[in-house]
Each structure stands twice: as C-alpha cells, then as structure tokens.
C-alpha cells in the first residue's frame, strides 16, 4: 500500500472497520488452524502462520476486504472534516437536496392522507401466512394500485436540477453575469475529452473489446477464445482489483456474473443468507406504503417490458427486502441525501421517537426497478441478485438521484454531457437549443436510469461492465453524447422538441461500445 | 415409392418446358389464401402481382370445365386433371383467354379488375400462361382437395406437401419417429438410437390403450398429458395423475359409439409429462423454431435463426395440475387466461433467450443444447422422408415447438405445418415479415441466386442430403483443430438479414455475369 497517500486517521478507520467485521474472526480462526498444524516450527511461528494464510487463500480475502473499503470510502483531503462535508461540501447544494427531500416527503405524506393508508402496518397472522406462501409469485395478484402514483419521475427531478443556482454567481441583479449554454447552471469542474480519453484508454479503437470483437460473425479464435482463457485465470485468482482490470475491456457473457461478484466483493456465506431471510420475514410481517410504490413501479416498467416481464417476481423479491435493509443506511455517510424520518404516532417532532422511513432510507421513484432488472439476466438465485444489486446501489446508483457536487453525481453527469456536446457537436447543440429542445431534456432520463430499460439488456450489461471496471459513472454521459452524434443527421432536421424525442425514442438497436469508442476516440 | 402408384398430371408434362422453370421477364403472379403478414409480404414484393379473384374461397374441383373458357382465374388447376399431357395445348388456349395480366398493363393494374367482360386479353410473352399463378400460399384444406387433380408447371411453387400430416399429427409423428428409431437401432446399434430420446414416452389412444395402462402402472405417480392428435393451438389438452381421471374421460369420450350420429372416436395421444421444465423467472416456456423444407428427396432443410420463446402466463408448479394455463405455453390458450395482457405477448426473441442461457450456463452448454434442436429437426424429417410424397413444386414451412428441461435438454413437443403468421405486436410482425420474405428469397422465383447459397437472409442451410458445415475447405487453417466441424446452424444468433441479402444478391449477380 502506498502509505503516504493515506492519512493515519484513514488507516485507523480501516483497521477499526476490519476489526469489527467478520473477516477478523475468520482470520483468527484460520490462524489457529495454522498454528495447530504439526509441521509448524515454533521458531518460525509468525512466518509459518503467514505462509499458511497465504496458501489457504486468506490473504486474498483480506486484500479484497481492504480493496472494498478503499472503493467505498472516499479518500479524505483533510484530517477530520465535519460529517456534513463528507456528504456534500457545497452548502447551496446541500440545501437544495434538503429542500427536495422535504418535497418528496410532503407528497408521500399527502398520499397517505389522501388514500387513508398508514405508512406502515403490521400484517395480521393470516395475511402473513398468505404472503409466505406466495413469496415466489408475488406478481400474480398484487395489491390494488389504481390509486397510487409514483412519488416522482426523472422529469420532476430535472426541474429541480435546472433550478439550481449558485448564490455566489448571482449576487447582483444583472442577469447573465455567468451564464452557461445548457440548462444546468451549476458551475462544477467536469472532465474534458482528453482527460476522458486517458481515463478510458483501454477502450480505444486499437484494443479488442468484449461487445464488439466477440460478435458471432467474427471467428472466435481471433479474440474470444483468448479472452475466455484469460478470464478463467482471472476468476481463479479471486482478486477484486484483477477482475476489475480485466473488465475494462468488457466481460465475456458467461463470466460476467462471477466477475461482478468479485469486483463488488460479494461473497455469500451463511450469515448473508440468514440476513436475507430476516429481511424477508420483515416484509412478511409489515406492510409498508413503499411496497405499493415499488409494486406500482415494477408494474409500470418491468412488467411492460418485452425483455424483463419474465422477472417480475424476482424484482419483488429483491426490492421489497431492500426497502427493509438498514445496511443501506451506511451509504448516507457519503451520500448528500439523508434518510427521511418518521415519528411514532402521537410523538411527532420528538427525536427520540424518530425512525427512518422506509428502513433503508430510500424512497423509490418511477423507474427504480430498472436498476435491478438487467441483473436478472445474470443471477438465477435471488439472494446473489439481492446482494449484487445492493452493492451496486450503495456504490453507484444512489448518485443518480441525489443532488451533489460529486463528479459522478447526476448534476456532474448532466453538466459533463452538456459540455461535451457543446464542445464536440457545437452545431448540433446550437440547432437543438434554437428549436427549443435542450438536449439534456431528452438525455436526462437515460442518465437517471443508467440507460436501463432504454437499451437492450445485453447492451446495458456491457455498459455497466465499464461502470464497474472504471469505477465511474462518467461513461453514461459519454454514451449519451455518442447517441446524439450518431443520430446527428436526423437531429439536424428536426424543428421541435417532439420530433427530436421521436428520433431518439428507440435506442434498442444501438451497440454501445462502438458508439462510445466513436465519440471518445474518433475525433 | 408412391410415384409408381399415383401419376398426377404434374408427372407428365416433363421435358417439354424450360428445364429450369424460369419465369422470364414478366411479373410473378401469386395467390394467397391468408389475410395476414404473408399477404403483406407478397404485396410488398417488387414485381409480384396478385392474381385477382377469389383468393380466400377454396376452389371447387368439380367446376364445370366448359365454363373455363370464359371464367378465367382461379380454376386453372382443375382443368388439368382429366387430360394428361394433352392439357398443355388445351391449357394454353384457355389460359390465353383467361389470363388477365398482360405485360403492357404493367404492375399498375389493380387486383380485382373485371376479368371476364370486355377485356381483350393479349397473349403474354411467356409460354407459361397456362397456370394462372406462379406461387400459391394455399391452406391445407385446399391442397387436400385439389392436389391429386392438378397440373403444375415447372416453375410453379405451392405451399405444403400432399401428406404433411405425417409429421404434424401428433400420433403419426410419434409413430414415424418410433419406426426410424427402431430401424436405426437395428442397423447401427442401440447407442445410435439414443439420439432419438427427444420425445417423451407416447401412446396413441384408443389403439394403444392397453400398452399405455401397463406402462402407467409401472410408473405410479408420474404425470401424463393427454392431447387430441389432430387439434391445434392447445385445444382439448389436459393433465392427469390417476387412472381414474382418464377412465371418466374415456367413458365420456368413447361411450357415444352407440350413437350412430357420432363418428369414430377422436384419436388422442397420451404422453409422459415433462416434470422438470427449464424455468426463467419461475415460468415455463417453449421455443418456436422455423424450419423450411424445399425438398424431401434429397432432403434439403433450412433453419431460420430467429424465432421466439413463449412464456406461460403464471408460475410453474406441479401442485395445481388442473390449471391448464400453467402448463401450456400456446398463445392461443394463454389468451383465455384471466389476466392475459395482449400488449405483453409473453414472448422473448430466440436471440434474447440464447443470450440469457449463455450468461447462465456458458457458451458451450448452450451450443450443445441448440445442437440438440438441430438433431430433433433432422431426425424428425428423416422419419418421414420416405413417406412424404415428394414434389419439387411443394415446399413447407414448419413451426417446431421445443421445450427445454432443467438440464437444458431439448424435447420435441409438436410440429406445425401452418404456424401462426398473425403478429401479436410490432416485434413479432417484424420477425414474421422478415421470415416470410426470406422464404421467398430461398425459393427464388426471381432467379436471382446461384442455388449454391448456404445462407439466405435469416435462413441457414442445415441439411442437404447430409449435414452442412459452417465453413468448408479451410479446416486445416484452424490452429487447434477443434473447429473441424461446426454445423451450419445459427438458431438464436444475430440476424442481420438485410445486410446479408444485399451482399448475397450482389455476389450472385457478378457470378452469373462471368
């Protein structure tokens, strides 16, 4: 480890975290097993135990655990920043996020009063049994959802983002002192194309890629066979960083499931299985209002989708337990959003009676289920699917619906999209702007859903390969630009917003990897 | 073979006409008895003309021959039956008057223009004015009524073989398969017979009732499925576990024999039910595979790379065997399910399915599973190869229904000779439109191809008197030597038919010129 890069406090947190986690006791047990071995010499006790741990694969596991910590905990620039700075350093964005949360909560509450439904209720014994029985086929007769509407849709969220203003730039009354071309008016630093080229250099055109060079009409001995051979080696080492590096050129279809697990450090043991069962029990015992929202969302999106309708039941089996999972709360340490609070009846406003609602602190919006849907193609067991999704959410997806200054946050991605399009397709951007169609208005929903439900499922997986491999969501903005470039000829002819939207309505035929290459490396 | 016993008209006019049966430079005249996608395809084909008149009404063979001079279209097949080779001349005369289409009129002429009154017909440039159509997408009933009496010219193409039911009736299909299996075991040994283990134990009822009961008692507790042999689209199917269920049914079905008004009891097949189907998202599905046979002797088979998987509407479980909806994946039956949503269609493309299976089981396992489907196709066609009355005018597009079990082994459920061509949605329409267009490309009435193609649009040549390999010739070039025999079969692979066709036609043109 390059010690110099990490502060003492950071390493201390890491050690503390490791000590409280299961791997600590596991390591201890494994060390005891090593000590008990008769071949061990007393004089070389330490060396012998260490070698033993390396040989039995524990060293890999420890490395993976540390790597996981590094990935999920941002490096601190200063020794001890206040916690709210960890969430979001810019005050005005923090405030905007809080205001947005208030709005969501208000609309959730008014739905409760309008429909006369409690936020949560305990299910009667009989109903619990019923639910336990139909757990694997929850889609057959769900609750009556005609009254429910999604709390918000990407469109509403875009309005909020458009309205963001940096007060430092608008101190005077003179308008247009600092005015960006696009609709996002928050000046954040975003990468330019050269930086992106460097970052994604493994995707350049002279490199063979899964998703292009393994197409069926290309003889497999040219690329695919070697790729699969290498992939098997990588999987055998079971080392997160290695799997991540390998995935930079995409995962071969049959290895993706394992590689993703390794990158995300998802390795199921009995405790995880037990934990999921507990979450399931929680679902059976209590009926939450968010359940209906999740139900509604699945019905509106996945059930109506040609590719995903098959997985309707899987989605319930993942989403409902997810809403009960308090582990998810941890990610609010570095998420600008905060979990909504609800108070026990009659104790409104008293902090000691406050509970997080829903227990995981995430209120679903229209399209939320689509974060899970593509992964149904990877995992047959709901439990693996659950943990991979949970990890994907707390690492990446949460950024797509909270306001923050993080370069991978939705504001940063929107801005990156606009600035790339302005710089490299200026004529197109200008044309669309002048006919009243701001490009972001079309692209925003793609970004919020990480393109899930817009592209065909295999393309979504190829795209998410790169999100995982480069540990960054910036690729989403690059792809959005690429799609605009690709359809440029037609877009230059449109004269209205609706026409532009029609040109970009169907993305299911697109091949994402060549498109990304095109926009990153061809100019 | 059957040729000796039956000499229909088409056998006799041989040799007197252009051997290749090329239509020449006039438009291609077609008839179509269906109103769905196929009609759109035929109408959309440049240079093709619909034969005006009654397309949908099956023609009456007994039509008075005297009227034929005046009454023009649609009756041509009937006048040939009575006079063998003589009909050539006769036919020409009739045809000249009858033929409405004349080249000068061009494709602008609308179908439905009055055909008999005041229309001075000019003899077409080509000789083939006798048959008033070149291509007929007919229904099976029409063929059954008219085939034995009709006269076909070299170039004419008609859908269906005379006795297609040998493969599509469930009882006959099993009978034929059992026979070929026995023959294979006799000639090549038991091991070779293993390759026929793709249809579940099946008996014909009532004829094999007693053997069935014996088998039933040997395997208590397993589930059986009962299907009417001749009905389609999942009608009349039910499952049972106890013999009592079927004795009740037997009474109901066979008792009325005493009733003189009722005909002989309907033939059923009873089949061991596949209890461990492969499930996706908890649902059962079957795969529709399109197969085109252009000749039975030699056997020439094309396999279409696209198709679809149909999902059952509800989750699979063996607890409720009364619930027909769970067990059958036929869209026709599903339509009656209480919560059927027509927009959804419950379909995946075969490409989608293959991708899914690849992700779950790896490329090799899926390759093997799909190889199993190739085997099903070839074996089933071979089982009737000697029985089907071969006729070079005939072709057949089969819809195979295949089910995977949880070990990814494919099972043959049934074969349809008239797979549904009605589209359930846009994607389905695009699939069927491409499929049918490519059928016409394979048949190549326009004579644009060389006849040596291994792939035409979405169709891959699977068998021509023997297996076809994906790449022949440069086998020694492969570094590891393992790819020596890749079959030319690409079910569920990428289907870029338009691009392929463009390249194909360009290449064929240049070959022909040189």
Boltz contact constraints between the chains, C-beta under 6 A:
constraints:
  - contact:
      token1: [A, 136]
      token2: [B, 282]
      max_distance: 6.0
  - contact:
      token1: [A, 137]
      token2: [B, 315]
      max_distance: 6.0
  - contact:
      token1: [A, 216]
      token2: [B, 493]
      max_distance: 6.0
  - contact:
      token1: [A, 216]
      token2: [B, 494]
      max_distance: 6.0
  - contact:
      token1: [A, 253]
      token2: [B, 358]
      max_distance: 6.0
  - contact:
      token1: [A, 253]
      token2: [B, 359]
      max_distance: 6.0
  - contact:
      token1: [A, 254]
      token2: [B, 358]
      max_distance: 6.0
  - contact:
      token1: [A, 254]
      token2: [B, 362]
      max_distance: 6.0
  - contact:
      token1: [A, 254]
      token2: [B, 363]
      max_distance: 6.0
  - contact:
      token1: [A, 309]
      token2: [B, 344]
      max_distance: 6.0
  - contact:
      token1: [A, 310]
      token2: [B, 280]
      max_distance: 6.0
  - contact:
      token1: [A, 310]
      token2: [B, 281]
      max_distance: 6.0
  - contact:
      token1: [A, 310]
      token2: [B, 311]
      max_distance: 6.0
  - contact:
      token1: [A, 311]
      token2: [B, 281]
      max_distance: 6.0
  - contact:
      token1: [A, 313]
      token2: [B, 282]
      max_distance: 6.0
  - contact:
      token1: [A, 314]
      token2: [B, 281]
      max_distance: 6.0
  - contact:
      token1: [A, 377]
      token2: [B, 356]
      max_distance: 6.0
  - contact:
      token1: [A, 377]
      token2: [B, 359]
      max_distance: 6.0
  - contact:
      token1: [A, 378]
      token2: [B, 359]
      max_distance: 6.0
  - contact:
      token1: [A, 458]
      token2: [B, 355]
      max_distance: 6.0
